[in-house]
Amino acid sequence: MHPESLMMTHGYKPELSEGAIKPPVFQTSTFVFKTAEAGKAFFEVAYGLREKADQEELGLIYSRINNPNLEILEDRLALWDKADQCAVFESGMSAISTVLLEFLKPGDMLLYSRPTYGGTDHFINHFLKEIGVESIGFRPDHSEEDIAQLIEESGKADKLSLIYIETPANPTNELIDIVMCRRLADRFSSNAKKVYLATDNTYMGPLWCSPLEHGADIVMYSATKYLGGHSDLIAGAVLGGDEVMQRIKVLRTFLGNMASPHTCWLLLRSLETLKVRMEQQARTAERVAQYLMKHPKILKVYYLGCLPKDSDAYSLYKRQYTSPGAMIAFEVKGKEAEAFKFLNSLKLVKLAVSLGSTESLGQHPATMTHVGLDPEIKEFMGINERLVRLSIGLEHEEDLIMDIENALRQV
Ligand SMILES: *Cc1c(COP(=O)(O)O)cnc(C)c1O
């Protein structure tokens, strides 16, 4: 069946919870074992002392290791990305930093796409650097051969352990080719060392892009965004095959950064409407983008739905995505004062960072989400003082366009 058909029921047995149609919040720290032998068997599997037997399920032990709300959520999330397993975290950053820590050790090298989310960039260039993990950043305009050359020239090609990408790049929707990154990972893998490929799919997933199908080993989400979708929680998720997920789940057990039962419960509710929300948001975004493209006070619109059909970016977009998404960036004619005037004049659209929620949000990347970016990358990406980013929510398109029109009139 399709994932949306299974979001209400998959992984939950009402008869184990007094017949309740919805999973209760299992607000409990620990679980009672039927026998000492059962407890022993659960621990053997949880600590990786032996493989799980056929049909054997890991029993409930302790809520840092497993909890019904966490497990039901992970089973349901795995359906969208067709992943073997999922691990849910207390934030997107927690998911990302756990992946980076598991797959990079002192002396290793990381290849990553720039720009990447500010928190990820900071973790790579401060924490990882201090523990002796070197990194090479590449831009969306670098070709496969340019990137291979960067790796060779570093003199540490044999130390490359992880390729980390975020696509589309926020906020101007530049694309990174996942298949090309897979080829690079394979090219620099050896018998002694496999190079893994991890993708932050927050912007377009899980509906409009399936990185595992394009060759990624690991997919990560800030579940705070579309998955949660109501601006009322912070969470993250990692998905992939059994081998990588086992490693990530063991590290999560010892870092203790899993999501709480209540956060998982909220996410379970959100997942039931994930598809209708995302599809409606994308439909409305298309209307808003069409309106913006014709407006005389707007210089340029960054939206995947308006890429020129004969461009390389367009063919990559068509290969990798099934929708242009619901994120739009655009330049208001003028400078910071004009962009601020526009943002300050919006009434329905709220002035806040974050994205993917039921309410539309607007913000100013150059002074807000992207303020810490390297000036070279800022320049390349066109993140200038005129640029505004919108995340389109579930309001009626006519009301959103009226709000934007009124705000532009003030500029
Ligand atoms: C928000 C976001 C993150 C960080 O997630 P949190 O849930 O805020 O920790 C990471 N990557 C992308 C692309 C994001 O938008």
The ligand as an SDF file (V2000), in Angstrom:
LIG
                    3D

 15 15  0  0  0  0  0  0  0  0999 V2000
   16.1820   23.3070   10.4380 C   0  0  0  0  0  0  0  0  0  0  0  0
   17.1930   22.5440    9.6890 C   0  0  0  0  0  0  0  0  0  0  0  0
   18.1760   21.7710   10.3330 C   0  0  0  0  0  0  0  0  0  0  0  0
   18.2860   21.7170   11.8470 C   0  0  0  0  0  0  0  0  0  0  0  0
   17.1980   21.1050   12.4320 O   0  0  0  0  0  0  0  0  0  0  0  0
   16.6800   21.4120   13.9410 P   0  0  0  0  0  0  0  0  0  0  0  0
   15.4680   20.5580   14.0530 O   0  0  0  0  0  0  0  0  0  0  0  0
   16.4160   22.8740   14.0320 O   0  0  0  0  0  0  0  0  0  0  0  0
   17.7850   20.9840   14.8590 O   0  0  0  0  0  0  0  0  0  0  0  0
   19.0500   21.0530    9.5520 C   0  0  0  0  0  0  0  0  0  0  0  0
   19.0070   21.0870    8.2090 N   0  0  0  0  0  0  0  0  0  0  0  0
   18.0960   21.8360    7.5380 C   0  0  0  0  0  0  0  0  0  0  0  0
   18.0940   21.8390    6.0500 C   0  0  0  0  0  0  0  0  0  0  0  0
   17.1760   22.5910    8.2580 C   0  0  0  0  0  0  0  0  0  0  0  0
   16.2850   23.3480    7.5920 O   0  0  0  0  0  0  0  0  0  0  0  0
  1  2  1  0
  2  3  1  0
  2 14  2  0
  3  4  1  0
  3 10  2  0
  4  5  1  0
  5  6  1  0
  6  7  2  0
  6  8  1  0
  6  9  1  0
 10 11  1  0
 11 12  2  0
 12 13  1  0
 12 14  1  0
 14 15  1  0
M  END
$$$$
